[in-house]
Amino acid sequence: MPDKAKSSKRKTKRDIVVIGSSAGGVTALLEFAKSLPADFPAPIFVVQHVAPHTHSILPDLISRVSPLKAKYPVNGEKYKPGFIYMAPPDHHLLVEGDKVLVTKGPKENKFRPSIDALFRSAAYVHGPRVIGVVLTGYLDDGTSGLWSVQRLGGITVVQDPKDAPFPDMPSNALEFVEADHIVPLAGLASLLVRLTTEAALSPQEFPKRTWNASK
């Protein structure tokens, strides 16, 4: 007879999506969000680098073109599938249990909001349920966080550097992480739809995965 505990674990879906973008990211996020289905089964958490004192209307812009609602969450808010939660300017966006945290903690790697901080918080709490995505941008925010996602059993996705208007962030991520998927922006929404229908790895399986920790 099958082991019920193992069977139950294997039914856990990949249902936490974290995305990081910087230069070129506003256009990329709008194009991506436009392609998502209305019944997307997971919450999406996004860090887009913006100037600290910017009055950003990016959630409104995304909500206009996407079937999903984008918003700046309130600290401690319970997140729900089908919403896009965005880091407010000059604030970190973190995942803790079933809630989202919005904080003004110290800058990380010179950034606030920090992609690494978001990715790491999701990976530590939800492990194999997490899908981490690094999009266009300068420098290397997101590399360390994506490594944490993979180390803890999650799925890693990187925009093809040849497809990114600013390829530094994708290229740097690929220097240290053997990404599960390297895709052009046009293929990202359909990939995430497929990945969120698949069962997450069990704790017995994900330590067998490999990643490029030697560089």
N, C-alpha and C positions, 0 to 999 in steps of 0.2 A: 504493500500500500504506500502511496506517496506521503512524504513527510509534510504535514499540514502547515507547520511553521515555515518551512522553506517555500512552500507553494504560496503562502500569504505574502512573504517578502518579495517574491518575484512579481507579484501583481502590483507592487508600488510603481507608479508611473514617474517619468521625468516631468515634473510639473513646476519647476522653478527656473525661469529664464532670466539671466543677468547679461546686460549689454553695456559695453563701454565704447565711446567714440569721442573724438576731439575735432581737429581741423577737418572740415568737409563733412562733419557728422550731422549737421542740421539737415542738409539736403538728403544725406543717406537715410536718416531716420524717417523723414517724410516719405521717401520712396518705399522703404521697408514697411512702414505702418499701413500704407495704402494697400499693400498686398495681403495683409492678414485677413483671415476669415472672421466673421462675427462671432463664431462659436469657438474661438481659440481657447483651449482648455487650461491655460496656465496664466498666472500673473507674470508680467514682464517688468523688470526693474532696470532703469536706464541711468547711467551717468554720462552726461554730455558736458565736456568742459566749456564753461562760459566765464566771462569776466565777473569778478566777485560782486560788483555793484550793478550788474545788468538787470534791467527789468525785463525778464524773459517771458515771452508769450508762447514759447515752444509747445507746452501742453495743449494750448488752444489751437495752435496750427495743426498739430497732429490729430487732435480730435475732429477737426474739420474734414480731414482727408481719409481717416481710418474708421472702420466700423467699431473699433474699440475706443473707449474713453481714456484719454491721457490726463494725468493730474499731478500736482505737487501734493504729496501726502502730508498728513498731520503726524507729528511724532507720536508713536504708540498706536497708530491706526492698524486695524486688522486688514490684511490684504485679501483680495478675492481674485479668482480666475477671471480672465477677460479684461483686466485693467492694465494700463501702462503707467507705472509709478516712476516719476522722474525726480532726480536730485535737484533741489532748489539751488540757485546760485549761492556759492560760498558755504554750502552745507554738505556734510557727508550723508549718504543714503545707505543704510545698513539693514540687513535682515536678521531678525531675532525671533525664533520660534514662528508663530503665526502672525507676527507683527512687523511693521516697518519702523525703523528709527531714523529720525532726522536730527542730526547733531552738528554742533560747531566745534568738534574736536580738533586737535592739531592737524596741520597739513601733513599729508603723507606723500613722499616723493615729490614735494613741492606743490601738490595739488589738494584742493578742497573745492568741490567734491573729488574723491579719489576712486578710480575704477578698481584699483587693487583692494581697497577697503571693502567695497561692495562685494566683489567676487569672493574674497576671503570669508566675510561674514556668512554669506550664503553657503559656501562649501563646508565650513565648520559645523553649521547647524543641520544642513540637509544632504550633505555628501553626494551619493549617487543620483539623487533626484535633480541635481543642478545641471543646467546647460549654460556654459559661459561663452560669450561671443565678443570678439574684439574686432572693431571696425576701423575705419580710416582715422588718421591722426598723426601728430608729431610725437617724437620722443618715445617713451616706453611704458607709460602708465598702462596697466592691464596685464603686463607680462607675468609679474609675480602672482597676481591674483588668479590668472588662468592656470598657472602651474599648480596652485593650491586646489583649484577645481578638479584638475586631473588627478592629482595625488590622492584626493579623497573620493575618487570613483565617479566623478561627473564627466560629462561630455564636453569637449572643447571644439569651438568653431572659430575660424579666423577668416576674415575677408581676404580674398586673393589679393596680394599686394599689387599685382598688375592691374587690378580692377579698382583699386583705391586711389582717389585723387591725391591723398597724402599717405604714402605707404609705410612710413616709419613704424607706427604702432603695430600693424600686422606683421611687418618684417621682423621686428624685435621679438614679438611673441613667438614667431616660428623659429627663432634662434634657440629658444629654451624649451619650447613645448612641442612635442610631436602631436600636432592637432589631429583630432579625429576627422575633421572636415575642413577643407579649404575651398571656399565657394565665392563666386561673384555675388554682389549684392542682390542681383535679380533672382538668385536661387535661394536666398536666405529664408524667406517666409515659408516656402513649401518644405524646405528641410526641417524647420522647427515644427511645422505641423506634423511631419512624419515622426520626428524624434519624441514628441510629446505623447504619441500613441504607443510607444514602446515601453516595455518594463525596464525599470532601473536595474543596474547590477546589484546583486546581493553582496553583503560584506565579505562573503567567502570568495567572490569572484574578483572584486576590483583590485585587491592587492597584486593580482597576477598581471595587471596591465603595466605597460612600460612607459616611461617618460624620460625626457632628456635632462636629468638632474646633474649631469657631469660637467656641463659647460659653465 
